[in-house]
Amino acid sequence: MILVGLTGGIGSGKSTVSSMLAERGAVIVDADQIARDLQGPGSPVLERMAERFGSHIIRDDGTLDRAAVASIVFEDDAALADLNGIVHPAMQDEIQRQIDAHRDTGRVVVLDFPLLSENPRKGLAATIVVDIDPELAVRRLVDQRGMSESDARARMSKQTPREERLATATHVVDNNGDLAALTRQVDDLWQQLTDLSA
Ligand code: ADP
């Protein structure tokens, strides 16, 4: 197994790069997806979140009201720390379980993790950062993902600054160009990653 990390700010194109790597044969361990799955109806994590933040965060159908939690933790750092304390240990366990399932293979395993720069992980053969001009990220989030400009800017202002994230990179994917330019870089990156096993 070649274990690599993939990260990038919101709107950077991280998910797009992750899909492109999957198409080329990578196993993706998707931290966001794992977090969502752990917060499914009736899950222990969801129960603990309801104890901490109130039962109104669970909808009538048992699913998590993500916006309700987001509005609580967005302006309250103590609440955010509590949320992380509930979700992160279970998430780390599941991430580890998924990685371990491929340990004895020759696969490239990509840990797709938005907070990788903030939570550096030992044992990564590479840390890939998808980089973009923040103004272009805002434009893509508004034009292509239907986000309001104020929401996009508010979320981005909460993130680790671009330079700090870049400082954690061993490989940078520059997503300021078009999708063809991105594809060429991912092809090149894939070659470099598979060469790591040689
Ligand atoms: P992230 O996962 O980092 O938040 P996405 O991969 O969802 O970002 O990309 C944000 C939006 O920009 C998506 O709608 C995606 O399809 C689009 N996008 C990504 N890269 C490019 C590109 N090079 N050119 C045009 N649109 C892009």
Boltz pocket constraint, residues with backbone or C-beta under 6 A from the ligand:
constraints:
  - pocket:
      binder: B
      contacts: [[A, 8], [A, 9], [A, 10], [A, 11], [A, 12], [A, 13], [A, 14], [A, 15], [A, 16], [A, 17], [A, 140], [A, 141], [A, 144], [A, 145], [A, 175], [A, 176], [A, 177], [A, 178], [A, 179], [A, 180], [A, 182]]
      max_distance: 6.0
